[in-house]
Amino acid sequence: MTDPIAVRVAFASDVARRAGQRALDFFRNRAELEIETKNGELDLVSIADRAVEEMIRQEIAKAFPDDAILGEEGGATTGASGLTWVIDPIDGTVPFLMGLPHWCVVLALTEGTETHLGVIDVPVTGEHFTARAGHGAQLDGVRLSLDPSKRLQQGLVAVGASERCDPVQMAGVLKRLMESGGMYYRNGSGANMLACVAAGRLAGYVEPAMNPWDSLAGLLMIREAGGTTHPYPADARLGLTMGAAPGVWPDLLAIVEAEFPDGLPEALRQPVS
């Protein structure tokens, strides 16, 4: 019997690479793009986001017509297979439009509460991150494995934020992180930073309210590389996103618990490794 996940592995990488090249063409001609705002002055969307997502949707519909799709720009469509593709055509639209390299194409494949596949393609650097549940995570085909001895004080912790976040609490996270001997980092693409945690470039990542299309692929990569993440609420549109190398997790968790005493999901106290 054909494994429904296995037959989608190569497809996911291929379509993400091709979507990345389509996005890169827009990036090189970004001065010509029409730009709109969504929920705030820096919550931007362009014709590139919509065109790249539509390309991915068409490819999925052609190859796997019974699969459901959830995309940042196009919303949700239903399917009969029980599998859902979760798409962010350009995560890091603001860096993209400002000519910065920190943006990526993101695909995840889910079934209920489980994320089966994750792909993050970074066109400017040519890097391609992949993960399959139970089969590990890779960067350009090389398996990723996190150093269990790495501590919070030995690396950068990425902190994501948006208009949905309380500025006072976010400032508190940065303060507590620095008081603990750590240092913060941010580049404008949550998915890119999650992939960098899986690759060991960043010690951890935390963002209080993050969409599934930004979160799920990178969280799977961190787990498959040997790190620890919180169980993102599969039925939610927003959730606390957090992942770290195993030796970094306890200190990062303590910082988040201290700053969000009333808003930390109980499930976060039972991390997934």
C-alpha positions, -999 to 999 in steps of 0.1 A, spaced: 0 0 0 13 34 -10 25 56 19 5 89 14 32 110 32 61 94 13 46 103 -21 43 139 -10 79 144 2 96 150 -31 66 170 -43 68 194 -13 105 201 -19 101 206 -56 71 229 -54 88 250 -27 120 254 -47 100 264 -78 79 288 -57 111 302 -42 124 310 -77 92 326 -86 94 348 -55 130 356 -62 120 370 -96 96 393 -79 122 402 -53 146 413 -81 119 435 -95 103 446 -62 102 483 -71 74 474 -96 52 456 -70 19 469 -58 19 469 -20 -10 469 4 -13 470 42 -34 445 61 -36 449 99 -10 477 104 15 499 86 41 471 87 17 442 80 23 443 43 12 421 13 21 424 -23 11 409 -56 41 386 -52 26 370 -21 -6 363 -38 10 351 -71 33 327 -53 6 312 -31 -17 308 -61 11 289 -79 15 266 -50 -22 260 -47 -25 251 -83 3 226 -81 -12 210 -50 -47 209 -66 -33 192 -97 -11 166 -79 -34 159 -48 -69 172 -55 -83 156 -23 -59 175 0 -71 205 19 -52 238 18 -47 266 44 -28 296 31 -19 330 46 -34 349 16 -61 326 2 -76 311 34 -88 275 37 -102 250 12 -116 217 23 -104 182 12 -114 146 16 -79 130 22 -75 142 58 -43 159 49 -39 197 49 -12 218 32 -3 249 52 13 276 31 31 309 36 42 320 1 66 346 14 73 346 52 91 379 59 72 401 35 86 433 51 123 422 47 113 410 11 99 444 1 128 463 18 155 443 -1 167 422 28 175 385 23 156 372 54 125 357 37 114 323 27 87 300 12 71 278 38 51 245 34 38 222 60 17 191 57 -6 183 86 -31 156 96 -52 165 126 -27 176 153 3 160 136 27 178 113 41 152 88 63 174 66 79 208 67 98 226 39 114 261 42 131 273 10 154 304 13 159 316 -23 184 344 -17 209 321 0 199 290 -20 193 270 12 166 244 15 154 230 49 133 199 51 118 176 78 96 146 79 82 134 112 103 104 124 128 108 96 149 138 107 156 173 94 180 183 67 196 214 53 205 208 16 203 171 22 227 171 53 210 158 85 207 183 113 215 174 149 215 199 178 242 200 204 226 189 237 253 207 257 246 242 243 232 266 268 212 299 266 243 319 274 262 304 245 240 316 216 215 340 203 178 336 211 155 349 184 124 368 196 95 374 172 68 401 177 40 417 159 11 442 164 -6 413 183 20 413 210 21 434 242 51 457 239 56 458 277 57 420 279 80 417 249 104 442 265 102 421 296 113 390 276 143 408 263 152 422 297 150 388 314 169 372 285 198 396 289 197 394 327 201 356 323 233 361 303 217 356 269 212 379 239 184 384 214 182 384 176 155 391 150 154 392 112 118 396 103 110 360 93 98 337 120 100 306 98 136 315 88 146 319 124 129 286 134 149 268 107 180 285 120 173 270 155 171 236 139 204 242 122 221 252 154 227 288 143 203 302 169 198 288 204 161 292 205 130 311 193 100 325 210 69 345 197 37 349 217 12 349 189 22 333 156 2 318 127 4 281 118 17 288 83 47 306 100 52 280 128 45 244 119 73 236 95 100 251 116 88 236 148 89 201 132 125 208 120 136 217 156 120 185 170 135 163 143 169 179 149 167 169 185 154 201 200 124 209 221 92 227 212 58 235 227 28 218 212 14 244 189 -25 243 190 -33 226 157 -69 240 156 -58 275 163 -50 304 140 -26 319 165 -4 303 191 26 307 213 56 295 192 87 284 211 115 260 203 151 256 215 181 233 217 175 209 245 200 225 269 186 259 262 149 250 268 147 251 306 162 287 309 141 300 280 109 284 294 116 301 328 119 335 311 86 330 292 68 317 323 79 346 343 68 372 317 35 355 308 22 342 341 -15 344 330 -11 338 293 11 307 290 -8 277 278 -7 248 302 3 225 274 36 244 272 46 229 305 47 195 287 72 202 259 75 180 229 110 166 220 
